[in-house]
Amino acid sequence: MILRPALLPALGVFAVAARHQNFAHAAEELHLTASAVSHHVRRLESLLGTVLFQRQARGVRLTAEGRQLADAAAAALSDLNAVAGNLHPQADIVPLRITTLRSLSYCWLVPRLPRFTRQHPRMRIQLQTSSELLRFDENGPELGIRYGLGQWPGLTAHHLMDDELCPVASPALPGVSALREPAQIASLPLVSDMSPQGWRDWFRAAGVRGLDLPAQHTFSDSTDAMRAAVYGIGAVLARKHIAQPYLQRYELVRLPGPALKARYAYYIVHPEHRPLSPTAVAFMDWLKREAQDDRTPIPALPEELMGIARD
């Protein structure tokens, strides 16, 4: 069967609805009503003689036939975007939209990005940080890096790296230099974030029982918790990848006790129904290589500033 040009608008609406698997979200992106989206989809289903979506009480879900058409439509739109980009005078510039957590961006990803941009000078990074997964719509991110169990509805997840938790504090925090045993850490002011594992988990793993932990300073963002520790508010239970640059600069030091394997890990995520661009594939491969290097790059001062820094 040949699709007539008059039905191309319906196919375009279907592609957006398939990406969201939600008619209301598709309608919002397309500036239509949900009923208009539904009308376009039913018209396409009537032409093809097959059901593309299963209608359920809580929404819609692609059928196997709908998935095949969605993949083909996404690939076709990707090809059209590539051609349109080549017609643009700035066609040599390739954007890459990424979303991740602020803590990982600040402490792990951004310090490494110069190595990627030197390898790929035509690429332009568009980085968004958020504690929530942004919608992977047409104008949204193509890739995300998230911390969790590796299971997010509608997303394909690639394991990036595991993490572990360890206690750290500013070397200037009173009492730090005298610490010898994990149990003594409870005598310090403690800082925590909103991570699923906290001080009680770590003390239990360290073999310390029966502690009556004091009230803690709590921050909703891991970056703020780390900075609070740097400024001497207290000791923080830090993720290794977030703490690494602070440890390298000696702004924080490891405290006595074991590292606790984190329940969660870092994953690269992207919509399961959308083919990845060559740019996204290159970035994902680069991320996996970077994950093998534990040390965070620390920028060196230019020689003309070294004297100023020492004065």
C-alpha positions in Angstrom: 0.0 0.0 0.0 1.3 3.5 -0.9 0.7 6.3 1.5 -1.0 9.2 -0.2 0.6 12.7 0.4 -2.7 13.8 2.0 -2.1 11.4 4.8 1.4 12.6 5.6 0.1 15.0 8.3 -1.6 12.0 10.0 1.7 10.1 9.9 3.5 13.0 11.4 1.0 13.2 14.2 1.3 9.5 14.8 5.1 9.8 15.0 4.7 12.3 17.9 2.0 10.3 19.6 4.1 7.2 19.4 7.1 9.0 20.9 5.1 10.1 23.9 2.6 7.2 24.0 0.3 9.8 25.3 -2.2 11.7 23.1 -2.4 14.6 25.5 1.3 15.2 25.5 1.4 14.8 21.8 -1.4 17.4 21.5 0.6 19.8 23.7 3.7 19.5 21.5 1.7 19.9 18.2 -0.6 22.6 19.5 -3.6 20.5 18.8 -6.4 19.0 20.9 -6.1 15.4 22.2 -9.3 14.6 20.1 -7.6 15.9 17.0 -4.6 13.7 17.6 -6.9 10.7 18.1 -8.7 11.6 14.9 -5.4 11.6 12.9 -4.4 8.3 14.4 -7.7 6.6 13.7 -7.6 7.9 10.1 -4.1 6.3 9.7 -5.3 3.0 11.3 -8.3 3.0 8.9 -6.1 3.4 5.9 -3.6 0.7 7.0 -6.3 -1.7 8.2 -4.5 -2.3 11.5 -4.6 -1.1 15.1 -1.6 1.0 16.0 -2.5 1.8 19.6 -4.1 -0.3 22.4 -6.6 2.1 24.1 -6.5 1.5 27.9 -8.2 3.2 30.8 -5.0 5.0 31.8 -3.8 5.9 28.3 -2.5 4.2 25.1 0.2 1.8 24.3 1.7 0.9 20.9 0.8 -2.5 19.4 3.6 -4.5 17.7 2.4 -3.1 14.3 2.4 0.4 15.8 6.0 -0.1 17.1 7.1 -1.1 13.6 5.6 2.0 12.0 6.8 4.3 14.8 10.4 3.1 14.3 10.1 3.6 10.5 8.6 7.1 11.0 11.3 8.1 13.5 14.0 7.0 11.1 12.4 8.8 8.2 12.1 12.1 10.2 15.7 11.7 11.4 16.9 11.4 7.8 14.8 14.5 6.8 16.3 16.5 9.7 19.8 15.5 8.6 19.1 16.7 5.0 17.5 19.9 6.3 20.6 20.5 8.4 22.8 20.1 5.4 20.9 22.9 3.7 21.6 25.2 6.5 24.6 27.5 6.3 25.7 26.3 9.8 25.4 22.7 8.7 28.9 22.0 9.9 27.8 22.6 13.5 26.2 19.5 15.2 24.1 20.0 18.4 23.9 17.4 21.1 21.3 17.8 23.8 22.0 16.0 27.1 20.3 15.9 30.5 21.8 14.8 33.7 22.0 15.4 37.5 23.5 18.6 38.7 25.9 16.8 41.0 27.3 14.5 38.3 27.5 17.4 35.8 29.4 19.6 38.2 31.8 17.1 39.6 32.3 14.5 36.9 30.9 15.3 33.4 31.8 19.0 32.9 35.5 18.6 33.9 35.8 15.8 31.3 33.9 17.6 28.5 37.0 19.4 27.1 38.4 16.0 26.1 35.3 15.3 24.1 35.0 18.7 22.4 38.7 18.5 21.4 38.0 15.2 19.7 34.7 16.5 18.1 35.2 20.2 17.4 32.0 20.5 15.3 29.7 19.4 18.1 28.0 21.8 20.4 26.9 20.6 23.8 23.5 21.6 25.1 23.5 20.4 28.7 20.4 20.6 31.0 20.6 19.6 34.7 17.6 18.4 36.6 16.7 15.9 39.3 13.8 14.8 37.2 13.9 13.0 33.8 13.0 15.6 31.2 10.7 14.7 28.4 12.6 13.3 25.4 10.5 15.2 22.9 11.6 16.6 19.5 13.1 19.7 21.1 14.3 18.0 24.3 17.4 16.0 25.1 18.6 13.0 23.0 20.6 11.4 25.8 20.3 11.4 29.6 22.6 10.2 32.4 20.6 9.0 35.4 21.3 7.5 38.8 19.0 4.5 39.7 18.2 0.9 39.2 18.4 1.1 35.4 14.6 0.7 34.7 12.7 3.7 33.4 9.5 3.2 31.4 9.9 3.9 27.7 13.7 4.3 28.0 16.6 2.1 27.0 19.3 2.1 29.7 23.0 1.4 29.2 25.1 0.8 32.4 27.7 3.5 32.7 29.4 2.9 36.1 28.7 1.8 39.6 29.4 3.9 42.7 30.3 3.6 46.3 29.7 5.7 49.4 32.4 6.8 51.8 32.6 9.4 54.6 34.5 12.6 53.9 35.1 15.9 55.6 37.1 19.1 55.4 40.6 18.6 56.9 40.0 21.8 58.8 36.8 20.4 60.5 37.6 20.2 64.3 38.2 16.6 65.4 38.9 15.2 62.0 42.6 14.7 62.5 42.0 12.7 65.7 39.6 10.1 64.1 40.8 6.5 64.2 37.7 4.4 64.2 34.4 4.6 62.2 32.3 4.9 65.4 34.1 8.2 66.2 32.7 9.8 63.1 29.3 10.0 64.9 30.8 12.6 67.2 31.1 15.0 64.2 28.3 17.1 62.8 26.8 15.0 60.0 25.6 16.2 56.6 23.2 14.2 54.4 21.4 14.5 51.1 18.3 12.8 49.8 20.1 9.6 48.6 18.3 6.3 49.4 21.3 5.2 51.4 22.5 7.2 54.4 24.6 7.3 57.5 22.7 4.5 59.3 23.4 2.2 56.3 27.1 3.1 56.3 27.6 2.7 60.1 25.9 -0.7 59.9 28.2 -1.8 57.0 31.2 -0.5 59.1 30.1 -2.9 61.9 29.0 -0.1 64.2 25.8 -0.9 66.1 23.6 0.9 68.6 24.6 4.4 67.7 22.1 7.2 68.5 22.8 9.4 65.5 22.4 13.2 66.1 20.1 15.3 64.0 21.8 16.0 60.6 22.2 19.0 58.3 20.1 17.9 55.2 20.4 19.2 51.6 18.2 18.2 48.7 21.1 18.3 46.3 24.3 16.3 46.5 26.4 19.2 45.2 25.2 21.4 48.0 25.9 18.7 50.6 29.4 18.4 49.3 30.0 22.1 49.3 28.7 22.3 52.9 31.3 19.7 53.9 34.0 21.6 52.1 33.1 24.7 54.1 33.3 22.8 57.3 29.6 22.3 58.3 30.2 18.6 58.9 31.1 15.2 57.5 29.2 13.9 54.5 28.6 10.4 53.2 29.6 11.0 49.6 29.4 9.1 46.3 32.9 8.4 45.1 32.4 10.0 41.6 31.0 13.2 43.2 33.7 13.4 45.9 36.7 12.7 43.6 37.6 16.3 42.5 37.4 17.5 46.1 39.6 14.8 47.3 42.2 15.4 44.6 42.3 19.1 45.6 42.5 18.2 49.3 39.4 20.2 50.0 38.0 17.0 51.5 39.7 13.9 53.1 38.5 10.3 53.5 37.5 9.4 57.0 38.1 5.9 58.6 35.9 3.1 57.6 35.0 1.0 54.5 33.4 2.1 51.2 29.8 1.0 50.9 28.7 -0.2 47.5 25.9 2.0 46.3 22.5 0.4 45.7 22.1 2.6 42.5 24.3 3.0 39.5 24.7 5.5 36.7 23.0 4.8 33.4 22.9 6.4 30.0 19.3 6.6 28.8 17.4 7.4 25.6 14.0 6.8 24.2 13.6 3.1 23.2 11.6 4.0 20.1 13.9 6.7 18.6 17.1 5.7 16.7 20.2 7.4 18.1 22.0 9.9 15.9 25.7 9.3 15.1 26.5 12.2 17.4 24.7 10.6 20.3 26.4 7.2 19.6 29.8 8.9 19.6 29.1 10.6 22.9 27.8 7.5 24.5 30.9 5.5 23.5 33.1 8.3 24.8 31.2 8.3 28.2 31.8 4.6 28.6 35.5 5.1 28.0 35.6 8.0 30.5 33.9 5.8 33.1 37.0 3.6 33.2 39.1 6.6 34.4 38.5 7.3 38.1 40.5 10.5 38.3 38.7 13.8 37.5 40.7 16.3 35.3 41.7 19.3 37.3 42.4 22.5 35.3 45.9 23.9 35.5 46.5 27.6 35.9 48.3 29.3 33.0 51.9 30.1 33.9 51.3 33.9 34.0 48.7 33.3 36.8 50.7 30.9 38.8 52.6 33.7 40.5 49.4 35.5 41.4 48.0 32.3 42.9 51.0 31.8 45.1 51.0 35.4 46.4 
